[in-house]
Amino acid sequence: MIRRFFTLASALLVSPASSFVSVSDARKSSQPKTTSTRLHEGGPGYKIGSKTAGVLMNNRYVLEELTKALPDGVTMSDIDLLRFALAYPDDESAAEKALLNAIKWRQTEGKFIVEAAQDAVAKATANGGWDNDYVRDSAPHAEVINPFITPKAVITTSTEDGDLVYVIRASQIDDKELMDKATVEQVCDFFLYAKEVHNIVANKRSASTGRMCSVIFANDIIGVRKPPDKRFSKALTSSSEQYESLYPSLAGPTMILNLPLILQAFVGLLKPLFPKSVQERLVFKRAPVLASLKELTPLGTDSTIKTKFVREVKDLIPEGALRR
């Protein structure tokens, strides 16, 4: 029983964000030695709240080399490239290899996902706010998956500082029925689309606000009684394997929230069940505001509840992860 809770939580670290609520800007050798701004290995590569200009400056050498490595006809912003530089601050060749592999995916098998996300974000922000219907309806295989991945179970919101908070309550997803209707490949595409939307929003926000934007994961374990459907787990695993390589230095702290009391004593023993890249940014905490909600929908419809929750999240972030 104990192990299955953690297996589920580990799988859900890459679960889909079908609802992107309130993601409009929260507020308007001879090689030079790189001054590292990394939070720690496996972190986003900077402390939460870091100034964009400072992070760009500290990684300027690798960033310049990545700019030179871009294939003809490919345009990427400084923030796009910075994510790869941050993942490999002292290894230019590794950063370049990761970048070129990601570009290849974006031009081939992932092209339809990238283009759908770009078009959806452009339409969602066309009037200066955020119309989530465009994002939700434009997701790959939305007609099959959206009935199961709803704002009751999955939602993305913003902290008052501008970071994205990606919240999921697994107990409110009927993964078996979902996988009876959708293929593993379709669900994987859906997950990667969600990550691409996050990436677009976070990078635009990092540039426009002057503050690096991260994605904070909040996985609510309340109500979980069984492990996920094997097919659902396979889709999660597939997208997880691609996440770190396609979207490096995007994920901030990963929170496993509201574990049953009996499980809290086993956190240290079971932490190795999580992917190595995730282990060092894991936070196991109680979140009373989140636990009080029957479903996640109020995080997008009730400003008072949303404010209480995002302040709760900020209080749960380890001191060492924050820029002071």
C-alpha positions as CSV (number, residue, x, y, z in Angstrom):
1,M,0.0,0.0,0.0
2,I,2.7,2.5,1.0
3,R,4.8,1.8,-2.1
4,R,1.9,2.3,-4.4
5,F,1.2,5.8,-3.1
6,F,4.7,6.8,-3.9
7,T,4.7,5.1,-7.3
8,L,1.6,7.0,-8.2
9,A,3.0,10.3,-6.9
10,S,6.2,9.7,-8.9
11,A,4.2,9.1,-12.1
12,L,2.1,12.1,-11.6
13,L,5.0,14.5,-11.6
14,V,4.5,14.8,-15.3
15,S,0.7,14.8,-15.4
16,P,-1.2,17.1,-17.8
17,A,-2.3,20.6,-17.0
18,S,-5.5,20.9,-19.0
19,S,-6.5,24.2,-17.4
20,F,-4.2,27.2,-17.5
21,V,-5.9,29.7,-15.3
22,S,-4.5,33.1,-14.5
23,V,-1.3,32.7,-16.5
24,S,-1.4,36.3,-17.8
25,D,1.5,38.3,-16.3
26,A,1.2,38.4,-12.5
27,R,3.2,41.8,-12.7
28,K,4.2,43.8,-15.4
29,S,40.0,27.0,-20.3
30,S,40.1,30.3,-22.2
31,Q,36.5,30.0,-21.6
32,P,35.3,32.5,-19.0
33,K,34.4,30.8,-15.7
34,T,30.6,30.6,-15.3
35,T,29.2,32.0,-12.1
36,S,26.7,29.4,-11.2
37,T,23.1,30.4,-10.2
38,R,22.0,26.8,-9.9
39,L,19.7,26.0,-7.0
40,H,21.1,22.5,-6.9
41,E,21.5,19.6,-9.3
42,G,18.1,18.8,-10.7
43,G,16.8,22.3,-9.9
44,P,15.8,24.9,-12.4
45,G,19.3,26.3,-12.5
46,Y,18.5,29.5,-10.5
47,K,16.9,30.4,-7.3
48,I,13.2,31.2,-7.3
49,G,12.9,35.0,-7.8
50,S,16.2,35.4,-9.6
51,K,16.5,38.4,-11.9
52,T,16.5,37.5,-15.6
53,A,19.2,39.9,-16.5
54,G,21.5,38.5,-13.9
55,V,21.0,34.9,-14.9
56,L,21.6,35.8,-18.5
57,M,24.8,37.5,-17.6
58,N,26.1,34.7,-15.4
59,N,25.6,32.2,-18.3
60,R,26.6,34.5,-21.1
61,Y,29.4,32.4,-22.5
62,V,27.4,29.2,-23.0
63,L,24.4,31.3,-24.3
64,E,26.6,32.9,-27.0
65,E,27.9,29.5,-28.1
66,L,24.3,28.1,-28.3
67,T,23.3,31.1,-30.4
68,K,26.0,30.3,-32.9
69,A,24.9,26.6,-33.0
70,L,21.4,27.3,-34.1
71,P,20.6,25.8,-37.5
72,D,19.9,28.1,-40.4
73,G,16.3,29.3,-40.3
74,V,15.8,28.5,-36.6
75,T,15.0,31.4,-34.3
76,M,15.0,31.1,-30.5
77,S,14.8,33.7,-27.8
78,D,17.6,34.3,-25.3
79,I,15.3,32.8,-22.6
80,D,14.7,29.7,-24.8
81,L,18.5,29.2,-25.1
82,L,19.1,30.1,-21.5
83,R,17.2,27.1,-20.3
84,F,19.7,24.8,-22.0
85,A,22.7,26.8,-20.8
86,L,21.4,26.6,-17.3
87,A,21.1,22.8,-17.5
88,Y,24.8,22.5,-18.5
89,P,26.5,25.7,-17.2
90,D,30.0,24.1,-17.4
91,D,29.6,21.9,-20.4
92,E,29.0,23.8,-23.6
93,S,29.1,20.7,-25.8
94,A,26.4,18.9,-23.7
95,A,24.2,22.0,-23.8
96,E,24.6,22.3,-27.6
97,K,23.8,18.6,-28.1
98,A,20.7,18.9,-25.9
99,L,19.6,22.0,-27.8
100,L,20.0,20.4,-31.2
101,N,18.1,17.3,-30.2
102,A,15.2,19.4,-28.9
103,I,15.2,21.4,-32.1
104,K,15.0,18.2,-34.1
105,W,12.0,17.1,-32.2
106,R,10.3,20.4,-32.6
107,Q,10.8,20.3,-36.3
108,T,9.7,16.7,-36.8
109,E,7.6,14.5,-34.5
110,G,6.8,17.3,-32.1
111,K,6.0,19.9,-34.7
112,F,2.2,19.6,-34.5
113,I,2.4,19.9,-30.7
114,V,4.6,23.0,-30.8
115,E,2.5,24.7,-33.5
116,A,-0.8,23.9,-31.7
117,A,0.5,25.4,-28.4
118,Q,1.9,28.5,-30.1
119,D,-1.4,29.1,-31.9
120,A,-3.4,28.5,-28.7
121,V,-1.4,30.8,-26.5
122,A,-1.5,33.6,-29.2
123,K,-5.3,33.3,-29.3
124,A,-5.7,33.0,-25.5
125,T,-3.8,36.2,-25.0
126,A,-5.1,38.2,-28.0
127,N,-7.3,40.4,-25.8
128,G,-4.6,41.1,-23.2
129,G,-5.9,38.5,-20.7
130,W,-6.2,34.8,-20.9
131,D,-9.0,32.8,-22.6
132,N,-8.4,29.3,-21.4
133,D,-10.9,27.8,-23.8
134,Y,-8.5,28.2,-26.7
135,V,-5.8,26.3,-24.9
136,R,-8.0,23.5,-23.7
137,D,-9.8,23.0,-27.0
138,S,-6.5,23.1,-29.0
139,A,-4.9,20.3,-27.1
140,P,-4.0,17.2,-29.2
141,H,-6.9,14.7,-29.0
142,A,-8.9,17.1,-26.9
143,E,-12.2,15.6,-27.9
144,V,-11.1,12.3,-26.3
145,I,-9.1,13.4,-23.3
146,N,-10.7,16.7,-22.1
147,P,-13.7,14.9,-20.6
148,F,-11.4,13.2,-18.2
149,I,-8.7,15.8,-17.5
150,T,-10.8,18.7,-16.2
151,P,-10.2,21.7,-13.8
152,K,-11.6,19.6,-11.0
153,A,-8.5,17.5,-11.1
154,V,-5.8,19.5,-12.9
155,I,-5.2,23.3,-13.0
156,T,-2.4,25.8,-13.6
157,T,-2.4,29.1,-11.7
158,S,0.2,31.7,-10.8
159,T,1.8,32.9,-7.6
160,E,1.7,36.6,-6.8
161,D,5.4,36.8,-7.9
162,G,4.6,35.3,-11.3
163,D,5.7,31.6,-11.1
164,L,3.3,29.0,-12.5
165,V,1.8,26.5,-10.1
166,Y,0.8,23.2,-11.7
167,V,-1.7,21.4,-9.5
168,I,-3.0,17.9,-9.8
169,R,-5.3,15.8,-7.7
170,A,-5.0,12.3,-9.1
171,S,-8.0,10.9,-7.2
172,Q,-10.3,12.9,-9.4
173,I,-9.0,11.4,-12.7
174,D,-10.7,8.3,-14.0
175,D,-7.5,7.0,-15.6
176,K,-8.9,3.6,-16.5
177,E,-11.8,4.9,-18.4
178,L,-9.6,7.5,-20.1
179,M,-7.2,4.8,-21.3
180,D,-10.1,2.7,-22.5
181,K,-10.8,5.6,-25.0
182,A,-7.4,7.1,-25.7
183,T,-4.1,5.5,-26.7
184,V,-0.8,5.8,-24.8
185,E,0.6,7.9,-27.7
186,Q,-2.4,10.3,-27.6
187,V,-2.2,10.9,-23.9
188,C,1.6,11.4,-24.2
189,D,1.0,14.0,-26.9
190,F,-1.5,15.8,-24.6
191,F,1.0,15.9,-21.7
192,L,3.8,17.3,-23.9
193,Y,1.4,20.0,-25.3
194,A,0.7,21.1,-21.7
195,K,4.5,21.4,-21.1
196,E,4.9,23.4,-24.3
197,V,2.2,25.8,-23.2
198,H,4.0,26.2,-19.8
199,N,7.3,26.7,-21.6
200,I,5.9,29.5,-23.8
201,V,4.2,31.3,-20.9
202,A,7.2,31.0,-18.5
203,N,9.7,32.2,-21.1
204,K,7.6,35.1,-22.2
205,R,7.0,36.1,-18.6
206,S,10.7,35.8,-17.7
207,A,11.5,38.2,-20.5
208,S,8.6,40.7,-19.8
209,T,8.9,40.9,-16.0
210,G,12.6,40.7,-15.6
211,R,12.2,37.8,-13.2
212,M,12.8,34.2,-14.1
213,C,9.6,32.2,-14.1
214,S,9.5,28.6,-13.0
215,V,6.9,25.9,-12.9
216,I,6.2,24.7,-9.4
217,F,4.6,21.2,-9.2
218,A,1.9,20.6,-6.6
219,N,0.7,17.0,-6.4
220,D,-2.2,16.5,-4.0
221,I,-2.4,12.9,-2.8
222,I,-5.7,13.3,-1.0
223,G,-8.2,10.5,-1.9
224,V,-5.7,8.2,-3.7
225,R,-6.7,4.6,-3.0
226,K,-5.1,2.7,-5.9
227,P,-2.1,2.8,-8.3
228,P,-2.7,4.3,-11.7
229,D,-3.8,2.3,-14.7
230,K,-0.7,0.7,-16.3
231,R,-1.4,2.3,-19.6
232,F,-1.7,5.7,-17.9
233,S,1.6,5.1,-16.2
234,K,3.2,4.3,-19.5
235,A,2.1,7.5,-21.0
236,L,3.3,9.5,-18.0
237,T,6.7,7.7,-18.1
238,S,7.1,8.4,-21.8
239,S,6.4,12.1,-21.5
240,S,8.6,12.3,-18.3
241,E,11.5,10.9,-20.2
242,Q,11.2,13.6,-22.8
243,Y,10.4,16.5,-20.4
244,E,13.9,17.1,-18.9
245,S,15.5,17.0,-22.4
246,L,12.9,19.1,-24.2
247,Y,12.2,21.6,-21.4
248,P,15.4,21.8,-19.2
249,S,15.6,24.2,-16.3
250,L,11.9,24.9,-16.3
251,A,10.7,22.8,-13.3
252,G,11.1,24.3,-9.9
253,P,10.3,22.6,-6.6
254,T,8.1,19.5,-6.8
255,M,5.6,19.2,-3.9
256,I,4.0,16.0,-2.8
257,L,1.2,17.3,-0.6
258,N,-1.2,16.0,2.0
259,L,0.3,12.5,2.4
260,P,-1.6,10.3,4.9
261,L,0.2,10.5,8.3
262,I,1.2,6.9,8.2
263,L,3.2,7.5,4.9
264,Q,5.1,10.5,6.1
265,A,7.5,8.3,8.2
266,F,8.5,6.5,5.0
267,V,9.5,9.5,2.9
268,G,13.2,9.1,3.4
269,L,13.1,5.4,2.5
270,L,10.9,5.8,-0.6
271,K,12.4,9.0,-2.0
272,P,14.6,6.9,-4.4
273,L,11.4,5.8,-6.2
274,F,11.3,9.2,-7.8
275,P,13.4,10.0,-10.9
276,K,16.9,11.2,-9.9
277,S,16.4,14.5,-11.6
278,V,13.4,15.1,-9.3
279,Q,14.7,13.8,-6.0
280,E,16.6,16.9,-4.9
281,R,13.7,19.3,-5.5
282,L,11.1,17.2,-3.7
283,V,9.1,18.8,-0.9
284,F,6.8,16.6,1.2
285,K,4.3,18.8,3.2
286,R,0.8,19.3,4.4
287,A,-1.2,21.9,2.5
288,P,-4.4,22.7,4.5
289,V,-5.9,25.2,2.1
290,L,-5.6,22.6,-0.8
291,A,-6.8,19.8,1.4
292,S,-10.0,21.8,2.3
293,L,-11.1,21.9,-1.4
294,K,-13.5,19.2,-2.6
295,E,-12.1,19.8,-6.1
296,L,-9.5,22.2,-7.7
297,T,-12.0,24.3,-9.7
298,P,-12.1,27.2,-7.1
299,L,-8.4,27.8,-7.7
300,G,-9.5,29.3,-11.0
301,T,-12.8,30.8,-10.0
302,D,-12.4,32.2,-6.5
303,S,-9.7,34.8,-6.1
304,T,-9.7,34.6,-2.3
305,I,-9.1,30.8,-2.3
306,K,-6.6,31.2,-5.0
307,T,-4.6,33.8,-3.1
308,K,-4.6,31.7,0.1
309,F,-3.4,28.7,-1.9
310,V,-0.5,30.4,-3.7
311,R,0.6,32.0,-0.5
312,E,0.5,28.5,1.1
313,V,2.7,27.2,-1.8
314,K,5.2,30.0,-1.4
315,D,5.5,29.2,2.3
316,L,6.2,25.6,1.5
317,I,9.2,26.4,-0.8
318,P,12.5,25.6,1.0
319,E,14.4,28.7,2.1
320,G,17.4,27.6,0.1
321,A,15.5,27.6,-3.1
322,L,14.5,31.3,-2.8
323,R,16.4,34.4,-3.8
324,R,16.5,36.8,-0.9
